[in-house]
Amino acid sequence: MAPPLPLMFLLVIPRVYSADDWGVSYSSKYICALKGSSVIMSCTYKYPHRYKIKKVFWTKSIEKGVEPQDLFNDPEYSQRIQYLGDKQQNCTIRLNDVTQKDSHKYYFRFTTNKPAGKWIGDPGVTLNITDLHVESPESVTEGDTVSLTCKSTCNLTDRTTFIWRKNTQSLTERNNKLLLQSVRREDAGRYSCAVHGHNLTSPHVYLNVKYPPENPVISINPSGEIVLGDSVTLTCSSDSNPPVLNYTWFKENTTVGSGEIYSITSIRSDHSGEYKCKSINEVGEKYSDTVTLNVMYSPRNVSVSMSGSGEIVLGDSVTLTCSSDSNPPVLNYTWFKVNESSSVGSGQSYSALQSGFFFCVAQNQHGSQRSAAVSVTVHHRSGWHVVLGIMMGCGGLFFIIIIIIIILFKMKKRAGVKNENLSRNQYDSIKPKRLRGNLTAGKAPEYTAEIEYATVQHHKHKEKKRTEEHETQNDRSFQSDWDVSYSSSYICALKGSSVIMSCTYKYPPGYKIKKVFWTKTDVKVNDEHPDLFNDTEYSQRIQYLGDKQQNCTIRLNDVTQKDSHEYYFRFITNKPDGRWTGYPGVTLDITDLHVESPESVTEGDTVSLTCKSTCNLTDRTTFIWWKNTQSLTERNNKLLLQSVRREDAGRYSCAVHGHNLTSPHVYLNVKYSPKTVSVSMSGSGEIFLGDSVNLTCSSDSNPPVLNYTWFKENTTVGSGEIYSITSIRSDHSGEYKCKSRNEVGEKYSDTVTLNVMYSPRNVSVSMSGSGEIVLGDSVNLTCSSDSNPPVLNYTWFKENESSSVGSGQSYSALQSGFFYCVTQNQHGSQRSAAVSVTVHYRSGWHVVWRITLGCGGFIIIIIIITILLKKKKRAGVKNENLSGNQDQIYCDVIERVSVHDAPLSESETSDQNDAQYASIKPKRLRGNLTAGKAPEYTAEIEYATVQHHKHKEKKRTEEHETQNDRRSDMQTVEEDSVIYSSVK
């Protein structure tokens, strides 16, 4: 039997726990969160392995000597706080629907099973709650570059994605700054911002874009013709921001007034001309187009001029010319001789052949005026010229009478042959009376020619009775002496305007006008045509502008569709047969305006809008176009929009310059394919496994979107405006986008990322190589899991041991046993299954070598103890006051305690005042050494620690007043100690 090996004795000093064994580690010590969001405060904690956790909680206040309040018991937090950690290492919480009142510092607190085992994580986590607001300049000028900033009271994470909206419409910018290059007036509006994934939206701010006046327009009131003496108002209007500060009025570049309205009362002809206005605001100025003010008035300053002298020789003529000032120009010039009621000629010029005083009458639509008379004197030629003239005149007259008698005789003869039953008592007689004349030398003959006409006709069994007025005006003899001449037989006028119907009339000399009027029907009432001036529908609106000589013009105001008729002028003279109606009359057509437009157009098309009437207005008509009450620059009846845009959609109407009538508006519907397609996500903050999520697709399109299609990584996953996911899974994470389609086209949105958060799962341990190793070697264990966000902490444990044996994703195992890992992220933790590691001992010589090393180490320890013992004895000689009663020797095993153990009792303190001894009695080593096998042995070692304390007491409290005092208390309470060992 082999001799027993020497046994190595070890001296073990009890473990002392330091402050490094206690602690709370926060993932982030400062968090800035949006109001209404959910906040996760992540942390881990540690404590000595002999302690067990009794309670964990979070608090927001620390007071010395007062137990902190548990937030889970606070009614302001209890419904919103959720503990995501455990009672091992993870102390993470989630606080939902945060408000500004939640801005505090928060601390994690835990207590253990021992009275002194309490800890609070100071400093904690500072939580700052912010809302959003848009920082924008109060106003900008068109063309500037503008930056709007979405601001918070604390700094959000760098990965924050922002959403910008203008007038509730989403914009494409995703940064916290919205940059508008060369800003336009269309950029004005209400802007707000939000953070992607959160419901909180900032209050909107209004971006005020200033620009100089645009498209100043002048309107004239009243519309229609302006007559001398009227009152006229010119109004200048323009689109500008800020509003126009002042208006200046010009007539042919001469300043005539200021203010938005320029009024002229009792207008004169010299007010006619071109007017324009200048609009000025703080940004700039602009002139309007010119408008022409055309003042109408009847002829004035009528005068007659003659070519040459007013004295001529009989047979010659002098040319008289009539001139006047009028607007519109004179329609008719009529010439009269003084003391004669009938006219002697018409036209601007007249050739006078007789002596006398002549004057002209000038007439337009607004009245007439006569000139002063001029004198014409005709001198007779010598006598033989007179005789020759008389003879030629008599011969001509005789020749005409003979021809007439022959013609009548032949007509009578033919009629007698054809009509056998005709009465033979038929005859035609023309009896000219004698020509009376007095020829005097040097004077023109004065003569009177009287001719009697008689027509006798025989009608078979028929009588014809003439009324006071002939049945038809065609039967009247000498029709050329009776007439009504209209300036225009057809007039097309706008509803609400004033209409002038101009005419002149004539009648034979010897008749005098008794009554003139207008009528609109052939039907007689009481044997007379109705007078419009007596018609209640017209009497307040009709105005006679003519006279009882030649002019028969009228003005009809405020016309309506009911005024569409044919109108006739009628006059009655002083003789029973002297009545006349001007057939055909004037046809008046009243129209309104309407815009002809296609029902809808597509963006990019060319569109024509036409301002139409039911009858043809004059070619000189100037049109005005309006869009949404804003005046446009087009002045024709057609408004052409080249390459129409969605901004061109709106309400269009038209009017005629100078008239108040405006057409009903029509809406131009511009169709376009979906634009600015975006995806918004319901809920705020992070999305957790099991949550429900709604993705909403929104876009700007016309007509509205027909259908939406949803894609995940280019794979169709759904349709409809809203895509809902209930009880969300991790495989739902990914990039989503939607496609909006209408009848015009389609467009895809930008992608949004759905990131589903979940605690670690599928945790497993893998090892490099086999799980069996030789003593002294190690095996590498690796922990893997699936989690989002990634695992924060990996912790390694050995089964049946409460404290961890390592951390990190990999761990090197040196001992036999079953090992597992625990993974933890912000949302929870999970452990893996245990894996087995087996350590095999090496061959015998390895054991001998190790024992030899152990014995060598033991001998060194004995030498150290001997030296210490000698020092102790020398110290005893020097200390005379040392008590001699050192008889009691205690042999005990005392485990050194940390500050977390219970305090020593008084008896224990007093029993350890003097020298203490320790004896170590090793039992024999039992072992069976067999060739080829590792030795089997049992080692039993007893330990004793003898410590000497010099009359010192230390009282410990249940928990020290401050955690900073804990560090000093961690030192073992002891004085100089001498340790003696003897081996028996």
Stockholm file with secondary structure:
# STOCKHOLM 1.0

chainA/1-984         MAPPLPLMFLLVIPRVYSADDWGVSYSSKYICALKGSSVIMSCTYKYPHRYKIKKVFWTKSIEKGVEPQDLFNDPEYSQRIQYLGDKQQNCTIRLNDVTQKDSHKYYFRFTTNKPAGKWIGDPGVTLNITDLHVESPESVTEGDTVSLTCKSTCNLTDRTTFIWRKNTQSLTERNNKLLLQSVRREDAGRYSCAVHGHNLTSPHVYLNVKYPPENPVISINPSGEIVLGDSVTLTCSSDSNPPVLNYTWFKENTTVGSGEIYSITSIRSDHSGEYKCKSINEVGEKYSDTVTLNVMYSPRNVSVSMSGSGEIVLGDSVTLTCSSDSNPPVLNYTWFKVNESSSVGSGQSYSALQSGFFFCVAQNQHGSQRSAAVSVTVHHRSGWHVVLGIMMGCGGLFFIIIIIIIILFKMKKRAGVKNENLSRNQYDSIKPKRLRGNLTAGKAPEYTAEIEYATVQHHKHKEKKRTEEHETQNDRSFQSDWDVSYSSSYICALKGSSVIMSCTYKYPPGYKIKKVFWTKTDVKVNDEHPDLFNDTEYSQRIQYLGDKQQNCTIRLNDVTQKDSHEYYFRFITNKPDGRWTGYPGVTLDITDLHVESPESVTEGDTVSLTCKSTCNLTDRTTFIWWKNTQSLTERNNKLLLQSVRREDAGRYSCAVHGHNLTSPHVYLNVKYSPKTVSVSMSGSGEIFLGDSVNLTCSSDSNPPVLNYTWFKENTTVGSGEIYSITSIRSDHSGEYKCKSRNEVGEKYSDTVTLNVMYSPRNVSVSMSGSGEIVLGDSVNLTCSSDSNPPVLNYTWFKENESSSVGSGQSYSALQSGFFYCVTQNQHGSQRSAAVSVTVHYRSGWHVVWRITLGCGGFIIIIIIITILLKKKKRAGVKNENLSGNQDQIYCDVIERVSVHDAPLSESETSDQNDAQYASIKPKRLRGNLTAGKAPEYTAEIEYATVQHHKHKEKKRTEEHETQNDRRSDMQTVEEDSVIYSSVK
#=GR chainA/1-984 SS CCCCCCCCCCCCCCCCCCGGGSEEEESCSEEEEETTCCEEECEEEECCTTCCEEEEEEESCCBTTBCCCCGGGCTTTTTTEEECCCSSSBCCEEECSCCGGGCEEEEEEEEESSTTCEEECSSCEEEEEECEEEECCSEEETTCCEEEEEEESSCCCTTCCEEEEETTEECSCCSSEEEESSCCGGGCEEEEEEETTCCCBCCCEEEEEEEEEEEEEEEEESCSCEETTCCEEEEEEEEEESCCSEEEEEETTEEEEESSEEEESSCCGGGCEEEEEEEECSSCEEECCCEEECEEEEEEEEEEEESSCSEEETTCCEEEEEEEEEESCCSEEEEEETTCSSEEEESSEEEECSSEEEEEEEEETTEEEECCCEEEEEECCCHHHHHHHHHHHHHHHHHHHHHHHHHHHHHHHHHHHHCTTSCSCCCCCCCBCCCEEECCTTSCCEEECCBCCCCCCCCTTCCCCCCSSCSSGGGSTTGGGSEEEESCSEEEEETTSCEEECEEEECCTTCCEEEEEEESCSCCBTTBCCCGGGCTTTTTTEEECCCSSSBCCEEECSCCGGGCEEEEEEEEESSTTCEEECSSCEEEEEECEEEECCSEEETTCCEEEEEEESSCCCTTCCEEEEETTEECSCCSSEEEESSCCGGGCEEEEEEETTCCCBCCCEEEEEEEEEEEEEEEESSSSCEETTCCEEEEEEEEEESCCSEEEEEETTEEEEESSEEEESSCCGGGCEEEEEEEECSSCEEECCCEEECEEEEEEEEEEEESSCSEEETTCCEEEEEEEEEESCCSEEEEEETTCSSEEEESSEEEECSSEEEEEEEEETTEEEECCCEEEEEECCCHHHHHHHHHHHHHHHHHHHHHHHHHHHHHHHHHHHCTTSCSCCCCCCCCCCCCCCTTSCCCCHHHHHTTSSCCCCCBCCCCCEEECCTTSCCEEECCCCCCCCCCCCSCCCCCCSSCSCHHHHHHHTSCCCCCCCCCCCBC
#=GC SS_cons         CCCCCCCCCCCCCCCCCCGGGSEEEESCSEEEEETTCCEEECEEEECCTTCCEEEEEEESCCBTTBCCCCGGGCTTTTTTEEECCCSSSBCCEEECSCCGGGCEEEEEEEEESSTTCEEECSSCEEEEEECEEEECCSEEETTCCEEEEEEESSCCCTTCCEEEEETTEECSCCSSEEEESSCCGGGCEEEEEEETTCCCBCCCEEEEEEEEEEEEEEEEESCSCEETTCCEEEEEEEEEESCCSEEEEEETTEEEEESSEEEESSCCGGGCEEEEEEEECSSCEEECCCEEECEEEEEEEEEEEESSCSEEETTCCEEEEEEEEEESCCSEEEEEETTCSSEEEESSEEEECSSEEEEEEEEETTEEEECCCEEEEEECCCHHHHHHHHHHHHHHHHHHHHHHHHHHHHHHHHHHHHCTTSCSCCCCCCCBCCCEEECCTTSCCEEECCBCCCCCCCCTTCCCCCCSSCSSGGGSTTGGGSEEEESCSEEEEETTSCEEECEEEECCTTCCEEEEEEESCSCCBTTBCCCGGGCTTTTTTEEECCCSSSBCCEEECSCCGGGCEEEEEEEEESSTTCEEECSSCEEEEEECEEEECCSEEETTCCEEEEEEESSCCCTTCCEEEEETTEECSCCSSEEEESSCCGGGCEEEEEEETTCCCBCCCEEEEEEEEEEEEEEEESSSSCEETTCCEEEEEEEEEESCCSEEEEEETTEEEEESSEEEESSCCGGGCEEEEEEEECSSCEEECCCEEECEEEEEEEEEEEESSCSEEETTCCEEEEEEEEEESCCSEEEEEETTCSSEEEESSEEEECSSEEEEEEEEETTEEEECCCEEEEEECCCHHHHHHHHHHHHHHHHHHHHHHHHHHHHHHHHHHHCTTSCSCCCCCCCCCCCCCCTTSCCCCHHHHHTTSSCCCCCBCCCCCEEECCTTSCCEEECCCCCCCCCCCCSCCCCCCSSCSCHHHHHHHTSCCCCCCCCCCCBC
//
